[in-house]
Amino acid sequence: MGRLFGTDGVRGRANDALTAELALDLGVAAAHVLAEAGEFRGHRPFAVVGRDPRASGEFLEAAVVAGLASAGVDVVRVGVVPTPGVAFLTGRQGADLGVMLSASHNPMPDNGIKFFARGGVKLDDAVEDMIEARLREPWARPTGGGVGRVRDEPSLVEAYVAHLVSSVGTPVSLEGIKVVIDCANGAAFVAGPAAFEAQGAEVVRIHAEPDGLNINRDCGSTHMDSLRAAVVEHGADLGIALDGDADRCLAVDATGRVVDGDQILAVLALALRESGRLKNDTVVATVMSNLGLLQAMRRADVAVEQTAVGDRYVLEAMKASGHTLGGEQSGHVIMSEHSTTGDGVLTALHLASRMATSGRSLAELAGVMHRLPQVLVNVSGVDKARAGTDEGLLAAVAQAQAELGDAGRVLLRPSGTEALVRVMVEAESYDVADSVAQGLSEVVRDRLAL
């Protein structure tokens, strides 16, 4: 059996790989590992639990809550709320742990269980391993008054919205700005529009009627056609696409053009530096970020620290050096002054606030970065373990990079879960990028053949 925890909690098809029994056991194990760490803080241990609107979240939440309470942990259920809302409330309420039931942008049949430690921070690998180990250990069950109590406090979502609004600092009015928000029929269908309306924006909601079955269905940050059309139809100034648990966002300018996570990072990096709040004049991004971001930041004398793919690696690098901004092309943006994790609504508010304070359109702001054409080819059925050592392949990569020069980039990345190698090429034109990517893909097939 492989490791239970993946890159972002425990995830799988609900009631298949991810069962009520497993959810209950994880609740117990997490209580032992995370709540016991706070047992000398002078209060009964307690947890904040939230979920997205998936139908399966109802029984999985019940199972997790049962596990926590049976292990002596009091539980505050906040109902449907974004993942970063659970992280925030875990810290704000002084909880010993937080739990979010969500599979983010995955299809509705999937679900996941994400844990936060005290302060609302994600768990590192060592703590996750401790929780897995506890799944197999006997434990003494409390009885009588020792069992946990459960209460519902959905009004805490209002505290999260107030935090989002206050994060822009000196009150910034969005009056006169019309925004279309695609809520992905997900966790932010209330909090997202409420935050923008509190700032004075005119909000048009789409995909904001979750029924438990329609989360992420042809909507949200992975399906943006309807948002692009709605922005143009309503004459909006921008559009915001959230995902199912609202820990990421992408944007659309007034013409219907997509503004991706790299461009959002560029806009926010310059805004933070202008206000003196971009720590170390550095932004953290992954190796998959577009070369255009690196070029734009170089022109602005902003350093870019690159990490492995995954928002957890971005966050680790930010923590290690005290950086205040990082993120991914997919729209996971972390603003560490205000959040311990990626927050799509927070990011969107700061993007709109930059429009308001600068008096510039989103297209103008995003124009600071020229996004280079990027071609990604997945080469399957090869020995990915030799991708970083095969001399013939390394020579071909070096030659391709030399031919592209500073105007392009080559990246070979073995998949972490499949028997394939990803070949990514960026260049000034799509034709050049595609030609180089296809050529290198053939070299990968030939040199790494099984």
C-alpha positions as CSV (number, residue, x, y, z in Angstrom):
1,M,0.0,0.0,0.0
2,G,1.4,3.4,-1.0
3,R,1.4,6.6,1.0
4,L,-2.2,7.7,1.9
5,F,-1.5,11.4,1.8
6,G,-0.9,13.0,-1.6
7,T,0.3,16.5,-2.5
8,D,-2.8,18.1,-0.9
9,G,-4.3,15.8,1.8
10,V,-6.1,12.5,1.2
11,R,-8.1,12.4,-2.0
12,G,-10.0,9.8,-3.9
13,R,-13.4,8.8,-5.3
14,A,-15.9,9.3,-2.5
15,N,-17.4,6.1,-1.0
16,D,-14.9,4.0,-3.0
17,A,-11.3,4.8,-2.2
18,L,-12.4,7.5,0.3
19,T,-14.9,5.8,2.6
20,A,-16.7,6.9,5.7
21,E,-14.7,4.4,7.7
22,L,-11.4,5.9,6.5
23,A,-12.7,9.5,7.1
24,L,-13.6,8.5,10.7
25,D,-10.3,6.9,11.3
26,L,-8.4,9.9,9.9
27,G,-10.4,12.1,12.3
28,V,-9.3,10.0,15.2
29,A,-5.7,9.9,14.1
30,A,-5.5,13.6,13.4
31,A,-7.0,14.3,16.8
32,H,-4.3,12.3,18.5
33,V,-1.4,13.9,16.5
34,L,-2.6,17.5,16.3
35,A,-4.8,17.9,19.3
36,E,-2.4,16.2,21.7
37,A,0.2,18.8,20.7
38,G,-2.0,21.5,22.3
39,E,-3.1,19.6,25.4
40,F,-1.2,21.9,27.7
41,R,-2.7,25.1,26.3
42,G,-5.4,25.3,29.0
43,H,-8.5,24.4,27.0
44,R,-10.2,21.3,25.7
45,P,-8.9,20.6,22.2
46,F,-11.1,21.7,19.4
47,A,-11.3,21.7,15.7
48,V,-12.8,23.8,12.9
49,V,-14.4,21.8,10.1
50,G,-15.7,23.0,6.8
51,R,-16.6,21.6,3.4
52,D,-17.4,22.4,-0.2
53,P,-21.0,21.6,-1.5
54,R,-20.3,18.1,-2.9
55,A,-23.0,15.6,-1.9
56,S,-20.4,13.2,-0.6
57,G,-19.1,16.0,1.7
58,E,-22.2,15.5,3.9
59,F,-21.5,12.0,5.0
60,L,-17.7,12.5,5.0
61,E,-18.0,15.5,7.2
62,A,-20.2,13.5,9.6
63,A,-17.6,10.7,9.7
64,V,-14.7,13.1,10.3
65,V,-16.6,14.9,13.0
66,A,-17.6,11.6,14.6
67,G,-13.9,10.6,14.7
68,L,-12.8,13.9,16.2
69,A,-15.5,13.9,18.9
70,S,-14.9,10.3,19.8
71,A,-11.3,11.1,20.5
72,G,-12.3,13.9,22.8
73,V,-12.1,16.9,20.5
74,D,-14.8,19.6,20.5
75,V,-15.9,20.5,16.9
76,V,-17.1,23.7,15.4
77,R,-18.8,23.1,12.0
78,V,-18.8,26.2,9.8
79,G,-20.6,24.6,6.9
80,V,-19.8,25.4,3.2
81,V,-16.7,27.6,3.1
82,P,-13.6,28.0,1.0
83,T,-10.5,26.0,2.0
84,P,-8.6,29.2,2.9
85,G,-11.6,30.1,5.1
86,V,-11.0,27.0,7.2
87,A,-7.3,27.8,7.4
88,F,-8.1,31.4,8.5
89,L,-10.7,30.4,11.0
90,T,-8.5,27.7,12.5
91,G,-6.0,30.4,13.3
92,R,-8.5,33.1,14.3
93,Q,-10.4,30.8,16.7
94,G,-7.3,29.4,18.3
95,A,-8.2,25.9,17.2
96,D,-5.9,22.9,17.5
97,L,-6.6,21.8,14.0
98,G,-8.8,22.5,11.0
99,V,-10.3,20.0,8.5
100,M,-11.6,20.8,5.0
101,L,-13.7,18.3,3.0
102,S,-13.0,19.1,-0.7
103,A,-11.4,17.8,-3.8
104,S,-10.7,21.3,-5.1
105,H,-11.0,21.4,-8.9
106,N,-11.6,17.6,-9.3
107,P,-14.9,16.3,-10.7
108,M,-17.9,15.9,-8.3
109,P,-17.5,12.1,-7.6
110,D,-14.1,12.8,-6.0
111,N,-13.6,14.3,-2.5
112,G,-10.7,14.9,-0.2
113,I,-9.7,15.5,3.4
114,K,-7.3,18.3,4.1
115,F,-5.9,19.0,7.6
116,F,-4.5,22.2,9.0
117,A,-2.4,22.5,12.2
118,R,-2.7,25.2,14.8
119,G,-2.5,28.6,13.2
120,G,-4.1,27.3,10.0
121,V,-0.9,26.0,8.4
122,K,-0.7,23.0,6.1
123,L,1.0,19.9,7.4
124,D,4.5,18.9,6.5
125,D,5.3,15.3,5.3
126,A,6.5,14.3,8.8
127,V,3.2,15.2,10.5
128,E,1.2,13.5,7.8
129,D,3.3,10.4,8.3
130,M,2.5,10.5,12.0
131,I,-1.2,10.6,11.3
132,E,-0.9,7.6,8.9
133,A,1.0,5.7,11.6
134,R,-1.7,6.4,14.2
135,L,-4.3,4.8,12.0
136,R,-2.9,1.5,13.0
137,E,-2.4,2.1,16.7
138,P,-4.8,1.1,19.5
139,W,-6.1,4.0,21.6
140,A,-8.0,4.7,24.8
141,R,-11.5,6.0,24.2
142,P,-12.8,8.7,26.4
143,T,-16.3,8.3,27.9
144,G,-18.8,10.5,29.7
145,G,-17.8,14.2,29.7
146,G,-14.5,13.3,28.0
147,V,-16.1,12.9,24.6
148,G,-16.1,15.9,22.2
149,R,-19.1,18.2,21.7
150,V,-20.2,19.4,18.3
151,R,-21.8,22.8,17.5
152,D,-22.6,24.6,14.3
153,E,-21.4,28.2,13.7
154,P,-22.0,29.0,10.0
155,S,-21.9,32.7,10.9
156,L,-18.1,32.4,11.2
157,V,-18.1,32.6,7.4
158,E,-18.9,36.3,7.9
159,A,-15.7,36.7,9.9
160,Y,-13.7,35.2,7.0
161,V,-15.4,37.7,4.5
162,A,-14.5,40.6,6.9
163,H,-10.9,39.4,6.9
164,L,-10.8,39.4,3.1
165,V,-12.2,42.9,2.9
166,S,-9.8,44.2,5.6
167,S,-6.8,42.7,3.8
168,V,-6.7,45.5,1.2
169,G,-5.6,47.9,3.9
170,T,-6.6,51.5,3.6
171,P,-10.3,51.2,2.4
172,V,-10.3,50.8,-1.3
173,S,-13.6,51.3,-3.0
174,L,-14.5,49.1,-6.0
175,E,-17.4,51.3,-6.8
176,G,-17.8,51.7,-10.6
177,I,-16.1,48.3,-11.2
178,K,-18.4,45.6,-12.6
179,V,-17.1,42.0,-12.0
180,V,-18.5,38.7,-13.1
181,I,-17.6,36.0,-10.6
182,D,-17.8,32.3,-11.6
183,C,-18.2,30.5,-8.3
184,A,-17.8,27.0,-9.9
185,N,-20.9,26.0,-8.0
186,G,-18.5,25.6,-5.2
187,A,-17.4,26.6,-1.7
188,A,-17.2,30.4,-2.4
189,F,-20.7,30.9,-3.8
190,V,-21.5,33.0,-0.8
191,A,-18.2,34.4,0.4
192,G,-16.8,35.4,-3.0
193,P,-19.6,37.7,-4.2
194,A,-20.1,39.0,-0.6
195,A,-16.5,40.2,-0.3
196,F,-16.7,42.1,-3.6
197,E,-20.0,43.6,-2.8
198,A,-18.7,44.8,0.6
199,Q,-16.0,46.7,-1.4
200,G,-18.7,48.4,-3.5
201,A,-18.3,46.4,-6.7
202,E,-21.2,45.6,-9.0
203,V,-21.3,41.8,-9.0
204,V,-22.7,39.4,-11.6
205,R,-22.8,35.9,-10.3
206,I,-22.6,32.8,-12.6
207,H,-22.4,29.2,-11.5
208,A,-23.4,30.2,-8.0
209,E,-26.2,27.6,-7.4
210,P,-24.6,24.5,-6.0
211,D,-26.8,21.5,-5.7
212,G,-24.2,19.0,-4.5
213,L,-23.7,17.5,-8.0
214,N,-22.7,20.4,-10.2
215,I,-19.5,21.6,-8.6
216,N,-16.8,22.3,-11.3
217,R,-19.1,21.0,-14.1
218,D,-18.2,23.0,-17.2
219,C,-17.4,26.0,-15.0
220,G,-14.8,27.5,-12.8
221,S,-11.1,28.0,-13.3
222,T,-10.8,24.8,-15.4
223,H,-13.6,25.7,-17.9
224,M,-13.6,29.4,-18.6
225,D,-15.6,29.8,-21.8
226,S,-18.8,30.8,-20.1
227,L,-17.0,33.4,-17.9
228,R,-15.4,34.9,-21.0
229,A,-18.7,35.2,-22.7
230,A,-20.4,36.6,-19.6
231,V,-17.8,39.3,-19.2
232,V,-18.3,40.5,-22.7
233,E,-22.1,40.2,-22.6
234,H,-22.4,42.2,-19.4
235,G,-19.8,44.8,-20.3
236,A,-17.8,43.9,-17.2
237,D,-14.4,45.3,-16.3
238,L,-13.1,41.9,-15.3
239,G,-14.1,38.3,-14.6
240,I,-13.0,36.0,-11.8
241,A,-12.9,32.2,-12.1
242,L,-12.7,30.3,-8.8
243,D,-12.3,26.6,-8.4
244,G,-14.4,24.2,-6.3
245,D,-12.8,25.1,-3.0
246,A,-11.7,28.6,-4.0
247,D,-8.0,28.3,-3.2
248,R,-7.2,29.5,-6.6
249,C,-8.4,32.0,-9.2
250,L,-7.9,33.0,-12.8
251,A,-9.1,36.2,-14.3
252,V,-10.6,37.5,-17.6
253,D,-10.1,41.1,-18.9
254,A,-12.9,43.2,-20.4
255,T,-12.3,41.8,-23.9
256,G,-12.7,38.2,-22.7
257,R,-9.0,37.4,-22.7
258,V,-7.8,35.0,-20.0
259,V,-5.3,36.4,-17.4
260,D,-3.4,33.4,-15.9
261,G,-1.7,32.9,-12.6
262,D,1.7,34.1,-13.9
263,Q,0.2,37.4,-15.1
264,I,-1.6,37.9,-11.8
265,L,1.6,37.3,-9.9
266,A,3.3,39.9,-12.1
267,V,0.6,42.5,-11.4
268,L,0.6,41.9,-7.6
269,A,4.4,41.8,-7.4
270,L,4.7,45.2,-8.9
271,A,1.9,46.5,-6.7
272,L,3.5,45.2,-3.5
273,R,6.9,46.5,-4.5
274,E,5.4,49.9,-5.2
275,S,4.0,50.0,-1.6
276,G,7.2,48.6,-0.1
277,R,5.6,45.3,0.9
278,L,7.4,42.9,-1.5
279,K,9.8,41.3,0.9
280,N,13.3,40.9,-0.5
281,D,12.0,42.3,-3.8
282,T,11.4,38.6,-4.7
283,V,8.4,36.6,-5.9
284,V,8.3,32.8,-5.7
285,A,7.1,30.7,-8.7
286,T,7.5,27.2,-9.9
287,V,9.6,25.8,-12.7
288,M,6.5,25.6,-14.9
289,S,5.9,29.4,-14.7
290,N,6.0,31.0,-18.1
291,L,9.4,32.5,-19.2
292,G,7.5,35.7,-19.8
293,L,7.1,36.1,-16.0
294,L,10.8,35.8,-15.5
295,Q,11.5,38.3,-18.3
296,A,8.9,40.8,-16.9
297,M,10.3,40.6,-13.4
298,R,13.9,41.0,-14.6
299,R,12.9,44.2,-16.4
300,A,11.4,45.4,-13.1
301,D,14.4,44.4,-11.0
302,V,12.3,41.8,-9.1
303,A,14.0,38.5,-8.4
304,V,12.1,35.2,-9.1
305,E,12.9,32.2,-6.9
306,Q,11.7,29.0,-8.6
307,T,10.6,25.8,-6.9
308,A,9.2,22.3,-7.8
309,V,5.6,22.2,-9.1
310,G,3.1,22.4,-6.3
311,D,1.8,25.2,-4.0
312,R,3.3,23.4,-1.0
313,Y,6.8,23.9,-2.4
314,V,6.0,27.5,-3.1
315,L,4.9,28.0,0.5
316,E,8.0,26.2,1.9
317,A,10.3,28.5,-0.1
318,M,8.3,31.6,1.1
319,K,8.5,30.5,4.7
320,A,12.2,29.7,4.5
321,S,13.1,33.2,3.3
322,G,10.3,35.3,4.5
323,H,8.9,36.2,1.1
324,T,5.5,37.7,0.9
325,L,4.3,36.6,-2.6
326,G,4.3,33.4,-4.5
327,G,2.2,31.2,-6.7
328,E,1.6,29.1,-9.7
329,Q,0.4,29.5,-13.3
330,S,-2.8,27.6,-12.3
331,G,-3.9,30.5,-10.1
332,H,-2.7,29.4,-6.7
333,V,-1.4,32.7,-5.3
334,I,-0.1,33.0,-1.7
335,M,0.0,36.4,-0.1
336,S,1.6,35.6,3.2
337,E,0.8,38.9,4.9
338,H,-2.9,37.8,4.8
339,S,-3.1,34.0,4.4
340,T,-1.3,30.8,5.2
341,T,-2.4,29.2,2.0
342,G,-3.6,30.1,-1.5
343,D,-6.8,32.1,-1.5
344,G,-8.7,32.7,-4.7
345,V,-11.1,35.4,-3.4
346,L,-8.3,37.2,-1.6
347,T,-6.2,37.2,-4.8
348,A,-9.1,38.5,-6.8
349,L,-9.8,41.3,-4.4
350,H,-6.3,42.5,-4.5
351,L,-6.2,42.3,-8.3
352,A,-9.4,44.4,-8.5
353,S,-8.0,46.8,-5.9
354,R,-4.9,47.3,-8.0
355,M,-7.2,48.3,-10.9
356,A,-9.1,50.8,-8.7
357,T,-6.0,52.4,-7.2
358,S,-4.1,52.6,-10.5
359,G,-7.0,53.6,-12.7
360,R,-5.8,51.1,-15.3
361,S,-7.7,48.2,-16.9
362,L,-6.8,44.6,-16.2
363,A,-5.5,44.3,-19.8
364,E,-3.2,47.2,-19.2
365,L,-1.9,45.8,-15.9
366,A,-1.5,42.3,-17.3
367,G,0.4,43.7,-20.3
368,V,3.5,44.1,-18.2
369,M,4.1,40.5,-19.0
370,H,4.3,39.0,-22.5
371,R,3.2,35.4,-22.2
372,L,5.3,33.2,-24.5
373,P,3.7,30.3,-26.3
374,Q,4.2,27.2,-24.3
375,V,3.9,23.6,-25.6
376,L,3.7,20.6,-23.3
377,V,4.1,17.1,-24.6
378,N,3.6,14.0,-22.4
379,V,5.8,11.1,-23.5
380,S,4.5,7.9,-22.0
381,G,5.8,4.4,-21.9
382,V,9.4,5.4,-21.1
383,D,11.9,5.0,-18.3
384,K,11.4,8.3,-16.6
385,A,14.1,7.5,-14.0
386,R,16.8,8.0,-16.7
387,A,15.5,11.4,-17.8
388,G,18.1,13.3,-15.8
389,T,21.1,11.0,-16.5
390,D,20.9,9.9,-20.2
391,E,23.8,11.6,-21.9
392,G,22.2,11.6,-25.4
393,L,19.0,13.2,-24.1
394,L,20.8,15.8,-22.0
395,A,22.9,16.7,-25.0
396,A,19.8,17.2,-27.1
397,V,18.2,19.4,-24.4
398,A,21.4,21.5,-24.2
399,Q,21.4,21.9,-28.0
400,A,17.8,22.9,-28.1
401,Q,18.3,25.5,-25.3
402,A,21.3,26.9,-27.0
403,E,19.3,27.4,-30.2
404,L,16.5,29.1,-28.4
405,G,18.8,31.3,-26.4
406,D,17.3,33.8,-24.0
407,A,14.1,33.9,-26.1
408,G,13.0,30.4,-25.1
409,R,13.2,27.7,-22.5
410,V,13.3,23.9,-22.3
411,L,12.2,21.8,-19.4
412,L,12.1,18.0,-19.0
413,R,10.2,16.8,-16.0
414,P,9.5,13.2,-15.0
415,S,5.9,12.7,-13.8
416,G,5.6,12.0,-10.1
417,T,2.8,9.5,-10.5
418,E,2.9,8.0,-14.1
419,A,5.4,6.4,-16.4
420,L,5.9,9.4,-18.5
421,V,8.2,12.4,-19.1
422,R,6.8,15.9,-19.7
423,V,8.6,17.9,-22.3
424,M,7.8,21.7,-22.0
425,V,9.2,24.2,-24.5
426,E,8.6,28.0,-24.6
427,A,9.6,30.2,-27.6
428,E,8.7,33.5,-29.2
429,S,6.3,31.7,-31.6
430,Y,4.1,28.7,-31.2
431,D,5.5,27.1,-34.3
432,V,9.1,27.2,-33.0
433,A,8.0,25.9,-29.5
434,D,6.0,23.1,-31.1
435,S,8.8,22.1,-33.4
436,V,11.4,21.9,-30.6
437,A,9.0,20.1,-28.3
438,Q,8.1,17.4,-30.9
439,G,11.8,16.9,-31.8
440,L,12.8,16.5,-28.1
441,S,9.8,14.1,-27.6
442,E,11.2,11.9,-30.2
443,V,14.6,11.9,-28.5
444,V,12.9,11.0,-25.2
445,R,11.1,8.1,-26.9
446,D,14.2,6.8,-28.5
447,R,16.7,7.3,-25.6
448,L,14.4,6.2,-22.7
449,A,12.6,3.4,-24.4
450,L,11.7,0.5,-22.0
